[in-house]
């Protein structure tokens, strides 16, 4: 199939066409031509007012339930949700069953996404069975294709394990991803510790639980000169510490969930488990610090924080329900809602496309003639509704379900496959 997109604004700083309105001809999975007044008798012509194009978006740390938890999310459903959300590549967490800690498990994930709309990458386990003790076979996993290493969404508690991991990963320039949370301080916490948690009678998770663990890890990085990425920072103290550590030249990066500043602890729906996330929605002070950190570049990328749960895990009392929301289909719209007052659209797109690859040392797709099409087409001003009918995930735990959102993906092109988003008004699907 040949597609000709007319009057599209390019948003990719490495492209010579950045900021320009051009036509894009895609033929046989490649960018055949970029220019003005293009024609092709075989092409399906697409013209949407306000349509933009960037390199395909890349998400770090989504949960895919296969193998072992397909009832929460299968590879097929994750790929569909990711493509509808504008992602052409996704790095998947290792907390499946069996854990992603062998060459064959890494290869399984890679092979499952051959000739699909979304290429999947493996984040392999740092420690055996994600227990936080003995290191996994890191070199073997790297050779098999693992692009980073983490113990899923679980913070490594033992200091000596973090130290050994950072030292070992230095051998081949590997990246450790760690969630900064002290499990003992956070134990039993249901939401951010503050006035709202007291009013609701729920045990709080103090900011200190994140900040103490993060500062410990910074000391480890300084000692080893290793490479560490902090996943889903959420507090003012955390971003201040990261900003200062970057000034000192430490090899660290960090991300924030798209939804993190959309709600506050005091404004979330009381006892609605779709608002129960980890890290929790925090205070206005934390929100302002996160927004400032995104604006000044302290935060390197925005992630979907896609954690699907089945109804049995969410339809419980708040203190018994699991934490997490699905986010692949809504991440861009929610990021626009959260951050567009602080940074321009161009920067939001760079955060979820170029920056996410850079921090993992991955090649950046080229948006040029003759290159394979790894592209996302989207309209930042189009409104749409995230309904159960367009939700492609196997789960539906989202505070944005049935909400009207602004900023909608139109289509993705990856591995010779075009995927049109059914949620886009007048979608071509």
FILUM-318369 format. One line per 10 residues: their letters; for each residue x, y, z of N, C-alpha, C. Coordinates in steps of 0.2 Angstrom, whole numbers, plus 5000, padded with zeros to 4 digits. Atoms other than C-alpha are relative to their C-alpha. Last residue first. Layout:
N
A = X Y Z X Y Z X Y Z  ... .
This chain:
429
XXXXXXXXXX = 5001 5007 4998 4952 5010 5051 4993 4997 4999  5000 5004 5006 4953 5027 5042 5000 4992 5001  4994 5004 5001 4948 5036 5057 4999 4996 4994  5000 5002 5007 4934 5049 5055 5006 4996 4999  5006 4998 5003 4938 5056 5073 5001 4998 4992  5000 4993 5004 4953 5047 5079 4994 5001 4997  5003 4995 4996 4949 5033 5091 5000 5007 4997  5007 5000 5001 4951 5019 5078 4997 5006 5004  5003 5000 4993 4970 5023 5077 4992 5001 4999  5004 4994 4999 4976 5019 5060 4997 4999 5006 .
XXXXXXXXXX = 5006 5001 4996 4990 5006 5059 4997 5007 5001  5004 4994 4998 5002 5005 5045 4994 4998 5004  5007 5000 4998 5014 4991 5043 4997 5006 5002  5004 5000 5006 5031 4991 5034 4992 4999 5001  4998 5007 5002 5041 4987 5050 4995 4999 4994  4994 5004 4998 5033 5003 5057 5000 4993 4997  4997 5004 5005 5021 5016 5052 5006 4997 5003  4993 5001 4999 5009 5024 5065 5002 4996 4994  4998 5007 5002 4992 5032 5063 5008 5000 5001  5004 5001 5007 4981 5047 5068 5002 4993 4998 .
XXXXXXXXXX = 4996 5004 5006 4986 5049 5086 4996 4998 4995  5002 5007 5002 4975 5061 5096 5005 4998 4995  4994 5003 5003 4979 5077 5106 4999 4993 4999  4997 4996 5005 4965 5083 5118 5007 4997 4998  4993 4998 5000 4955 5071 5129 5002 5004 4994  4998 4997 5006 4937 5068 5133 5007 5003 5001  4998 4993 5000 4935 5055 5147 5001 5003 4993  5006 4996 5002 4926 5039 5145 5001 5007 5001  5006 5003 5004 4940 5030 5153 4994 5004 5000  5002 4996 5005 4953 5042 5160 4995 4997 4995 .
XXXXXXXXXX = 5004 4994 4998 4955 5036 5177 4998 5004 4994  4998 4994 5002 4961 5019 5169 4995 5006 5003  4999 4996 4994 4960 5001 5174 5003 5007 4998  5003 4993 5001 4953 4994 5158 5000 5004 5006  5003 4997 4994 4962 4978 5155 4997 5007 4999  5004 5006 4998 4965 4967 5139 4997 5002 5007  4997 5004 4994 4971 4984 5132 4995 4994 5002  4998 5007 5003 4963 4989 5115 5004 4996 5005  4995 5002 4996 4952 5003 5122 5002 4993 4998  4994 4999 5003 4942 5009 5108 5006 4998 5004 .
XXXXXXXXXX = 5000 5003 5007 4925 5002 5113 5007 5001 4996  4998 5007 5000 4929 5005 5131 5000 4997 4993  5005 5004 4998 4930 5023 5128 5002 4993 5000  4997 5007 4999 4944 5035 5127 4995 4996 5003  5003 5003 4993 4935 5050 5120 5003 4993 5000  5003 5007 5000 4943 5061 5107 4998 4998 5006  5002 5002 4994 4949 5080 5104 4997 4993 4998  5006 5004 5001 4960 5085 5090 4998 4997 5006  5006 4996 4998 4972 5099 5094 4994 4996 4999  5000 4998 4993 4989 5089 5094 4993 5004 5002 .
XXXXXXXXXX = 5003 4993 5001 4985 5079 5078 5000 5003 5007  5004 4998 4995 4996 5064 5076 4997 5007 4999  5004 4995 5002 5006 5054 5064 4995 5002 5005  5006 4999 4997 5020 5043 5071 4997 5006 4997  5003 4994 5000 5034 5036 5060 4994 5000 5004  5001 5001 4993 5047 5022 5058 4997 5007 5003  5004 4996 4997 5047 5022 5039 4998 4998 5008  5005 5004 4998 5063 5014 5033 4995 5005 5004  4999 5004 4993 5074 5027 5026 4994 4996 5001  4996 5006 5001 5075 5032 5007 5000 4996 5007 .
XXXXXXXXXX = 5001 5004 5006 5070 5050 5010 5004 4994 5000  4997 4997 5006 5073 5057 5028 4998 4995 4994  5006 4998 5004 5065 5055 5045 5002 5003 4994  4999 4994 5004 5079 5045 5052 4994 5001 4997  5003 5000 5006 5076 5033 5067 5001 5006 4996  5006 4996 5001 5087 5036 5082 4998 4999 4993  5000 4996 5006 5099 5022 5087 4994 5004 4999  5003 5003 5006 5098 5016 5105 5001 5004 4994  4994 5001 5005 5110 5021 5119 4997 4997 4994  4999 5007 5000 5096 5019 5132 5006 4998 4995 .
XXXXXXXXXX = 4998 5002 4993 5096 5037 5137 5001 4993 5000  4993 4997 4999 5096 5042 5118 5002 4997 5007  4995 5004 5003 5081 5031 5114 5007 5002 5002  5001 5007 4997 5069 5039 5127 5005 4995 4997  4997 5001 4993 5076 5056 5122 5000 4993 5003  4993 4999 5001 5072 5055 5103 5003 4998 5007  4997 5003 5006 5054 5049 5104 5007 5000 5000  5003 5006 5001 5044 5053 5120 5003 4996 4994  5000 5004 4994 5054 5068 5126 4998 4993 4999  4993 5002 4999 5056 5074 5108 5001 4996 5006 .
XXXXXXXXXX = 4999 5006 5005 5037 5074 5106 5007 4998 5000  5003 5006 4998 5035 5084 5122 5001 4994 4995  4996 5003 4995 5049 5096 5116 4996 4994 5003  4994 5003 5002 5040 5100 5100 5004 4996 5005  5001 5006 5003 5024 5103 5108 5006 4996 4998  5003 5000 5006 5031 5117 5118 4999 4993 4998  4995 5001 5006 5035 5116 5136 4996 5000 4994  4993 4999 4998 5027 5122 5152 5005 5000 4995  5000 4994 4997 5008 5124 5148 5008 5002 5001  4999 4995 5006 5010 5109 5137 5000 5007 5002 .
XXXXXXXXXX = 4994 4997 5001 5015 5098 5152 5000 5006 4995  4996 4998 4994 5000 5090 5160 5006 5005 4999  5004 4997 4995 4986 5090 5147 5005 5003 5006  5002 4993 5002 4999 5087 5133 4996 5004 5005  4994 4995 5000 5006 5073 5143 4999 5007 4998  5000 4998 4993 4988 5066 5146 5007 5004 5001  5005 4995 4998 4985 5066 5127 5001 5002 5007  4998 4993 5003 5002 5058 5124 4995 5005 5001  4994 4997 4998 5000 5044 5137 5001 5007 4997  5001 4993 4998 4982 5040 5133 5006 5004 5002 .
XXXXXXXXXX = 5004 4996 5005 4984 5024 5122 4998 5007 5002  4997 5000 5007 4999 5017 5132 4996 5004 4995  4998 4994 5003 4993 5021 5149 5002 5001 4993  4997 5001 5007 4985 5007 5159 5001 5007 4997  5005 4998 5005 4984 5011 5177 5003 4998 4993  4998 5000 5007 4993 5005 5193 4995 5001 4995  4998 4993 5003 4992 5000 5211 5002 5000 4993  4993 4999 5002 4983 4984 5217 5001 5007 4997  5000 4999 5007 4967 4985 5227 5008 5000 4998  4999 5006 5002 4967 4980 5246 5002 4999 4992 .
XXXXXXXXXX = 4993 5002 4997 4969 4997 5253 5001 4993 4998  4994 4996 5003 4956 5004 5241 5006 4997 5003  4999 4994 4996 4943 4991 5244 5006 5003 4999  4999 5002 4993 4942 4979 5230 5000 5006 5004  5006 4999 4997 4937 4980 5211 5000 4997 5008  5001 4993 4999 4955 4983 5206 4993 5001 5003  4995 4997 4997 4963 4966 5206 4998 5007 5002  5000 5003 4993 4947 4956 5202 5006 5004 5004  5005 4997 4996 4945 4968 5187 5000 4997 5007  5007 5003 5001 4961 4963 5179 4995 5003 5005 .
XXXXXXXXXX = 5003 5005 4994 4976 4974 5181 4993 4998 4998  5007 5003 5000 4986 4983 5167 4999 4995 5006  5000 5006 4995 5002 4993 5172 4993 4997 5000  5005 5005 5002 5007 5005 5158 5000 4994 5004  5001 5004 4993 5018 5018 5166 4994 4996 4999  5007 5002 5000 5016 5028 5149 4998 4997 5007  5002 5007 5002 5033 5036 5150 4993 4999 5002  5007 5002 4997 5039 5054 5149 4998 4993 4998  5005 5003 5004 5058 5057 5146 4993 4999 5004  4998 5001 5007 5073 5066 5152 4995 4997 4995 .
XXXXXXXXXX = 5003 5006 5002 5068 5075 5168 5001 4998 4992  4998 5004 4994 5081 5088 5173 4997 4993 4999  4996 5006 5002 5078 5096 5156 5002 4995 5005  4992 4999 5000 5073 5113 5162 5004 4994 4998  4999 4994 5004 5054 5112 5158 5008 5001 4999  5001 5001 5007 5052 5094 5164 5002 5006 4995  4995 5005 5002 5060 5098 5180 5000 4998 4993  4994 4996 5001 5049 5114 5182 5006 4995 4998  5001 4996 5006 5034 5103 5180 5006 5004 4998  5000 5004 5006 5040 5090 5192 4999 5004 4994 .
XXXXXXXXXX = 4993 5002 5001 5044 5103 5205 5000 4996 4994  4997 4994 5003 5026 5111 5203 5008 4999 4999  5002 4999 5007 5018 5094 5205 5004 5006 4997  4997 5005 5004 5028 5091 5221 4998 5001 4992  4993 4998 5000 5023 5107 5229 5004 4995 4995  4999 4994 5004 5005 5104 5224 5007 5001 4999  5002 4993 4998 5006 5087 5233 5001 5005 4994  4997 4996 4994 5007 5069 5227 4997 5007 5001  5001 4993 5001 4998 5056 5216 5002 5004 5006  5007 4997 4999 5005 5040 5222 5000 5007 4997 .
XXXXXXXXXX = 5001 4996 4994 5021 5031 5215 4993 5004 5000  4994 5000 4997 5013 5019 5212 5006 5002 4995  4994 5001 5004 4995 5022 5207 5006 5000 5004  4995 5003 4996 4978 5021 5215 5006 4998 4995  4995 4995 4998 4967 5032 5205 5006 4998 5004  4997 4998 5007 4958 5018 5196 5005 5006 5001  4993 5003 5001 4955 5012 5214 5003 5001 4993  5001 5003 5007 4941 5025 5217 5007 4997 4998  5001 5007 5000 4942 5027 5236 4999 4997 4993  4999 5004 4993 4941 5046 5236 4998 4993 4998 .
XXXXXXXXXX = 5007 5002 4998 4942 5053 5218 5001 4995 5006  5002 5006 5003 4959 5062 5217 4993 4997 5003  5006 4999 5005 4959 5080 5221 4998 4993 4997  5006 4997 4997 4969 5080 5238 4994 5001 4995  5003 5004 4995 4982 5068 5232 4994 5003 5003  4997 4999 4993 4984 5078 5217 4997 4995 5005  5004 5000 4994 4980 5073 5199 5004 5002 5006  5007 4999 5002 4987 5076 5182 4995 5001 5005  5003 4993 4997 5004 5078 5189 4993 5001 4998  4998 4999 4993 5009 5059 5188 4998 5007 5003 .
XXXXXXXXXX = 5005 4998 4995 4999 5055 5173 5002 5003 5006  5004 4995 5003 5013 5055 5160 4994 5002 5004  5006 5003 5004 5024 5045 5171 4996 5006 4998  5006 4999 4996 5041 5053 5175 4994 4997 4996  5006 4999 5003 5058 5048 5169 4994 5002 5005  5006 5002 4996 5076 5049 5175 4994 5001 4995  5005 4997 5004 5094 5050 5169 4994 4998 5004  5007 5002 4998 5110 5047 5178 4995 5004 4995  5003 5003 5006 5129 5047 5173 4993 4997 5002  5001 5007 4999 5135 5059 5187 4996 4997 4994 .
XXXXXXXXXX = 4997 5005 5006 5142 5075 5180 4999 4993 5001  4994 5003 4998 5140 5086 5196 5003 4995 4995  4995 4995 5000 5127 5096 5188 5007 4998 5002  4998 4999 5007 5118 5080 5185 5005 5006 4999  4996 5006 5002 5118 5076 5203 5003 5001 4993  4993 4999 4997 5111 5093 5207 5005 4995 4998  4998 4994 5003 5096 5091 5196 5007 5001 5002  4997 5002 5007 5094 5073 5202 5003 5006 4996  4994 5004 4999 5093 5079 5220 5003 4998 4993  4994 4995 4998 5081 5093 5216 5006 4996 5001 .
XXXXXXXXXX = 4998 4997 5006 5070 5080 5206 5006 5005 5002  4997 5005 5005 5069 5068 5221 5003 5004 4994  4993 5002 4998 5066 5082 5234 5003 4996 4995  4996 4995 5001 5051 5088 5224 5007 4999 5002  5000 4995 4994 5043 5071 5223 5005 5006 4998  5007 4996 4999 5037 5060 5209 5000 5005 5005  4999 4995 4994 5051 5051 5200 4994 5003 5001  5006 4997 4998 5045 5037 5188 5001 5004 5007  5007 5001 5003 5060 5026 5185 4995 5004 5004  5005 5000 4995 5078 5032 5189 4993 5000 4997 .
XXXXXXXXXX = 5006 4996 5002 5091 5028 5176 4994 4999 5005  5006 5001 4996 5108 5023 5182 4994 5004 4997  5005 4996 5004 5125 5022 5173 4993 4997 5003  5005 5004 5004 5140 5018 5184 4995 5004 4996  5000 4997 5007 5154 5029 5190 4996 4996 4995  4998 5004 5006 5156 5017 5204 5001 5003 4993  4995 5005 4998 5156 5028 5219 5003 4996 4995  4994 4996 4999 5146 5042 5212 5006 4996 5001  4998 4998 5006 5133 5030 5206 5007 5004 5000  4997 5006 5003 5132 5022 5223 5002 5002 4993 .
XXXXXXXXXX = 4993 5001 4997 5130 5039 5231 5003 4994 4997  4995 4995 5002 5116 5043 5219 5007 4999 5003  4997 5003 5006 5108 5026 5224 5004 5005 4996  4996 5006 4999 5107 5031 5242 5003 4998 4993  4993 4998 4998 5100 5048 5237 5005 4995 5001  4997 4996 5006 5086 5040 5227 5007 5002 5002  4997 5005 5004 5082 5028 5242 5004 5003 4994  4994 5003 4997 5081 5043 5254 5003 4994 4995  4994 4996 5000 5070 5053 5242 5006 4997 5003  4997 4999 5006 5057 5040 5238 5007 5003 5000 .
XXXXXXXXXX = 4998 5006 5003 5053 5035 5255 5003 5000 4993  4994 5003 4998 5055 5052 5261 5002 4993 4998  4995 4998 5005 5040 5058 5251 5007 4997 5001  4996 4994 5000 5030 5048 5263 5004 5002 4994  4993 5001 5002 5018 5035 5258 5004 5006 5000  4996 4997 5005 5002 5037 5268 5007 4997 4998  4993 5000 4999 4990 5025 5277 5004 5004 4995  4996 5004 5004 4972 5030 5273 5008 5001 5002  4999 5005 4996 4960 5038 5285 5004 4994 4997  5003 5006 5003 4953 5049 5271 5001 4994 5005 .
XXXXXXXXXX = 5008 4999 5000 4956 5065 5281 4997 4994 4998  5002 5000 4993 4974 5059 5286 4992 5000 5000  5000 5007 4997 4978 5054 5268 4997 4999 5007  5005 5004 5003 4972 5071 5262 5000 4993 5003  5006 4998 4997 4983 5081 5275 4994 4995 4997  5002 4993 5000 4998 5072 5269 4994 5001 5003  5001 4998 4993 5006 5055 5265 5000 5008 5001  4995 4995 4997 5004 5051 5247 4998 5002 5007  5000 4994 5004 4992 5036 5244 5006 5005 5003  5005 5000 5005 4990 5018 5250 5000 5006 4995 .
XXXXXXXXXX = 5002 4994 5002 5005 5015 5261 4995 4999 4994  5007 4999 4999 5007 4998 5268 4996 5006 4998  5004 5006 4998 5025 4998 5268 4993 5001 5002  5006 5000 5004 5032 5014 5260 4995 4995 5002  5004 4994 4999 5045 5017 5274 4994 5000 4996  5002 4999 4993 5050 4999 5274 4996 5006 5001  5006 5005 4999 5050 4997 5255 4998 5001 5007  4998 5004 4994 5062 5012 5252 4994 4996 5002  5005 5001 4994 5057 5018 5235 5003 4996 5005  4997 4998 4994 5068 5024 5220 4994 5000 5006 .
XXXXXXXXXX = 5005 4996 4997 5063 5013 5206 5002 5002 5006  5002 5001 4993 5078 5007 5197 4995 5005 5002  5006 4996 4999 5084 5005 5179 4998 4998 5007  5004 5002 4995 5102 5000 5177 4994 5004 5001  5004 4995 4996 5110 5004 5160 4996 4996 5005  5007 5001 4999 5124 4993 5152 4996 5005 5005  5004 4994 5001 5140 5000 5146 4993 4999 5001  5002 4999 5007 5148 4983 5143 4996 5006 4999  4996 5004 5004 5159 4980 5159 4998 5001 4992  4995 4996 5003 5150 4995 5167 5004 4996 4995 .
XXXXXXXXXX = 5003 4998 5006 5135 4983 5170 5005 5005 4997  5000 5006 5005 5145 4973 5183 4998 5003 4993  4993 5002 5002 5150 4989 5193 5000 4995 4995  4997 4994 5004 5132 4996 5193 5007 4998 4998  5003 5000 5006 5125 4978 5198 5003 5006 4996  4997 5006 5004 5137 4975 5212 4997 5001 4993  4993 4999 5001 5133 4992 5220 5003 4995 4995  5000 4994 5004 5114 4990 5218 5008 5001 4998  5002 5002 5006 5116 4973 5226 5000 5005 4995  4994 5004 5003 5127 4979 5240 4998 4998 4993 .
XXXXXXXXXX = 4995 4995 5003 5113 4993 5244 5006 4996 4996  4993 5001 4997 5100 4980 5246 5005 5004 4997  4999 4997 4994 5082 4987 5242 5007 4999 5003  4995 5004 4997 5081 4985 5223 5002 5003 5007  4994 4996 4999 5065 4995 5219 5005 4994 5004  4998 5001 4993 5051 4984 5212 5007 5003 5001  5002 4994 4996 5043 4990 5196 5002 5000 5007  5007 4999 5001 5052 4976 5186 4999 5007 5003  5004 5005 4996 5069 4972 5194 4992 5001 4999  5004 4998 4994 5078 4981 5181 4997 4995 5003 .
XXXXXXXXXX = 5001 5005 4995 5091 4979 5166 4996 5004 5006  4999 4997 4993 5092 4988 5150 4999 4995 5005  4997 4993 5001 5093 4984 5131 5001 5004 5007  5003 4996 4995 5092 4965 5132 5003 5007 4999  5004 4994 5003 5097 4958 5115 4997 5004 5005  5006 5003 5003 5104 4940 5118 4995 5006 4998  4999 5003 5006 5121 4947 5121 4994 4998 4996  4998 4994 5004 5115 4959 5135 5001 4997 4993  5006 4996 5002 5106 4944 5143 5001 5006 4995  5004 5004 5005 5122 4934 5142 4994 5003 4998 .
XXXXXXXXXX = 4996 5000 5006 5132 4948 5150 4996 4996 4995  5001 4993 5003 5119 4951 5164 5003 5000 4993  4995 5000 5004 5117 4933 5170 5000 5005 4995  5002 5005 5006 5106 4937 5184 5006 5000 4996  5001 4997 5007 5113 4945 5200 4999 4995 4995  4995 5002 5004 5110 4937 5217 4999 5003 4993  4995 5003 4997 5099 4947 5229 5006 4998 4995  4996 4995 4997 5085 4958 5224 5006 4998 5003  4999 5001 4993 5073 4944 5222 5004 5005 5003  5002 4994 4998 5068 4948 5204 5000 5000 5008 .
XXXXXXXXXX = 5007 5000 4998 5069 4930 5200 4998 5006 5003  5003 5007 5001 5088 4931 5199 4993 5000 5003  4999 5006 4995 5093 4949 5200 4996 4994 4998  4994 4998 4997 5094 4963 5186 5002 4994 5005  4999 4999 4993 5080 4956 5176 5007 5001 5002  4999 5006 4996 5079 4960 5158 5001 5001 5007  4997 4998 4994 5071 4975 5149 5001 4994 5005  5000 5003 4993 5067 4967 5133 5004 5004 5005  4994 5001 4998 5062 4976 5117 5000 4998 5007  4999 5001 4992 5046 4975 5108 5007 4999 5001 .
XXXXXXXXXX = 4994 5004 4998 5044 4982 5090 5001 5000 5007  4996 4997 4994 5026 4989 5087 5006 4995 5001  5000 4992 5000 5016 4987 5071 5004 5003 5005  5005 4998 4997 5021 4968 5069 5000 5008 5000  5006 4999 5005 5032 4959 5057 4994 5002 5004  4998 4999 5007 5043 4953 5071 4994 5001 4996  5001 4994 5003 5036 4957 5088 5003 5001 4993  5008 4999 5000 5034 4939 5095 4999 5007 4997  5003 5003 5005 5052 4936 5090 4993 5001 4999  4998 4997 5006 5059 4949 5101 4997 4997 4994 .
XXXXXXXXXX = 5004 4993 5001 5049 4944 5116 5002 5003 4993  5008 5001 5001 5054 4926 5114 4997 5006 4999  5001 5002 5007 5073 4930 5111 4992 4999 4999  4999 4994 5004 5073 4939 5128 4999 4999 4993  5006 4995 4999 5065 4924 5136 5001 5006 4997  5006 5002 5004 5077 4912 5127 4994 5004 5002  5000 4998 5007 5092 4921 5133 4994 4999 4996  4996 5005 5004 5087 4920 5151 5000 5002 4993  4993 5001 4997 5081 4932 5164 5004 4995 4997  4995 4999 5006 5064 4938 5158 5007 5000 5003 .
XXXXXXXXXX = 4997 4994 5000 5054 4930 5173 5005 5001 4994  4994 4999 4997 5044 4915 5169 5003 5007 4999  4999 5007 4998 5031 4921 5172 5001 4995 4995  5005 5005 5003 5032 4940 5169 5001 4993 5003  5004 5003 4995 5041 4954 5179 4994 4996 4997  4998 5007 4999 5054 4958 5166 4995 4996 5004  4997 5002 4994 5047 4975 5160 5001 4992 5001  5005 5003 4995 5044 4979 5142 5004 4997 5006  4996 5004 4996 5053 4992 5131 4996 4997 5006  5001 5000 4993 5041 4998 5118 5005 4995 5003 .
XXXXXXXXXX = 4996 5004 4996 5043 5003 5100 4999 5001 5007  4998 5005 5005 5031 5010 5087 5005 4996 5003  4994 5003 4999 5021 5020 5100 5002 4995 4994  4995 4996 5004 5007 5032 5094 5007 4997 5001  4997 4994 4996 4994 5027 5107 5006 5003 4997  5005 4995 5000 4985 5016 5094 5002 5006 5004  5001 4997 5006 5001 5007 5091 4995 5005 5000  4994 4996 5002 5004 5004 5109 4999 5004 4994  5001 4994 4996 4986 4997 5112 5006 5005 4999  5005 4996 5002 4988 4985 5098 4999 5007 5003 .
XXXXXXXXXX = 4998 4997 5006 5005 4979 5103 4995 5005 4997  4995 4995 4999 4999 4977 5121 5002 5003 4994  5004 4994 4998 4984 4967 5115 5004 5006 5002  5004 4998 5005 4995 4955 5105 4996 5006 5002  4996 4997 5005 5008 4953 5118 4996 5003 4994  4997 5005 5005 4994 4948 5130 5005 5005 4996  4998 4997 5006 4989 4959 5145 5004 4995 4996  4999 4993 4999 4980 4956 5161 5002 5004 4994  5006 4997 4999 4973 4939 5156 5000 5007 5002  5004 4998 5006 4989 4935 5148 4994 5003 5001 .
XXXXXXXXXX = 5006 4996 4997 4998 4934 5165 4996 5003 4994  5002 5001 4993 5010 4920 5163 4994 5004 5002  5004 5005 4998 5020 4924 5147 4998 5000 5007  4999 5007 5003 5014 4936 5142 5008 4999 5000  5001 5005 4996 5008 4950 5154 5002 4993 4997  5004 5004 5004 5016 4965 5146 5000 4993 5003  5001 5007 4998 5020 4979 5158 4997 4996 4994  5007 5002 5000 5027 4995 5150 5000 4992 5003  5002 5003 4993 5045 5001 5156 4992 4998 5000  4995 5004 4995 5051 5013 5143 4996 4997 5006 .
XXXXXXXXXX = 5002 5000 4993 5040 5019 5128 5005 4996 5004  4997 5006 4997 5047 5024 5111 4998 5001 5008  4999 4999 4993 5037 5035 5099 5003 4994 5003  5004 5004 4996 5040 5034 5080 5001 5000 5008  4998 5007 5000 5049 5048 5072 4995 4996 5005  4993 5001 4996 5038 5063 5071 5002 4993 4998  4997 5006 5001 5023 5069 5060 5007 5000 5004  4993 5000 4999 5010 5082 5062 5003 4993 5000  4996 5006 4999 4992 5084 5056 5007 5001 5001  4996 5000 4993 4984 5101 5059 5004 4993 5001 .
XXXXXXXXXX = 4997 4993 4997 4971 5099 5045 5003 4999 5007  5003 4998 4994 4970 5081 5039 5003 5006 5002  4999 4993 4999 4975 5076 5021 4995 5001 5006  5002 4998 4993 4978 5058 5017 5001 5007 5001  4998 4993 4998 4980 5052 4998 4996 5002 5007  5006 4998 4997 4980 5033 4995 5002 5007 5003  5000 4998 4993 4994 5032 4983 4993 5001 5002  5002 5006 4997 4995 5023 4966 4998 5001 5008  5007 5003 5002 4994 5038 4955 4998 4994 5004  4998 5007 5002 5008 5047 4965 4993 4996 4998 .
XXXXXXXXXX = 5005 5004 5003 5009 5065 4968 5002 4993 4999  4999 5007 5003 5019 5077 4978 4994 4997 4998  5004 5001 5006 5015 5096 4979 5002 4993 4997  5006 4997 5001 5029 5099 4992 4997 4998 4993  5000 4994 5004 5043 5088 4998 4993 5003 5000  5003 4994 4996 5047 5072 5006 5001 5006 4996  4999 4993 5001 5049 5056 4996 4997 5005 5005  4997 5000 5007 5050 5037 4996 5001 5007 4998  5002 4994 5002 5049 5035 5015 5003 5002 4993  4995 4995 5000 5050 5017 5016 4997 5007 4999 .
XXXXXXXXXX = 4997 4999 4993 5038 5003 5021 5005 5005 5000  4997 5006 4999 5034 4998 5002 5004 5001 5007  5001 5006 5004 5029 5016 4999 5005 4994 5002  4998 5006 4997 5027 5031 5010 4998 4994 4995  5002 5006 5004 5025 5048 5002 5004 4994 5003  4996 5006 4999 5026 5063 5014 4997 4994 4996  5004 5007 5002 5020 5080 5009 5005 4995 5002  4997 5004 5006 5028 5095 5018 4995 4995 4999  5006 5003 5002 5024 5109 5032 5002 4997 4993  5003 4999 5006 5041 5113 5040 4994 4996 4998 .
XXXXXXXXXX = 5004 4994 5000 5045 5113 5058 4997 5002 4993  5003 4998 4993 5059 5101 5056 4997 5006 5000  5007 4998 5001 5062 5097 5037 4997 5002 5007  4999 4994 5003 5081 5095 5039 4993 5003 4999  5002 5000 5007 5077 5082 5052 5001 5006 4997  4994 5003 5004 5087 5080 5068 4998 5000 4993  4995 4995 5000 5074 5091 5078 5006 4998 4995  4995 5004 4999 5059 5081 5073 5007 5004 4999  4998 4999 4993 5042 5088 5072 5006 4995 5002  4995 5004 4997 5037 5089 5054 5002 5002 5006 .
XXXXXXXXX = 4994 4997 4996 5021 5097 5050 5005 4995 5003  4999 5002 4993 5010 5088 5037 5006 5004 5003  5000 4994 4995 5002 5096 5022 5001 4998 5007  4999 4993 5003 4998 5080 5012 5000 5005 5006  5003 4995 4995 5001 5062 5018 5001 5007 4997  4998 4994 5001 5003 5050 5003 4997 5005 5005  5004 4995 4996 5001 5032 5007 5004 5007 4999  4996 4994 5000 5006 5017 4996 4996 5006 5003  5004 4994 5000 5000 5000 5000 5004 5006 5000 .
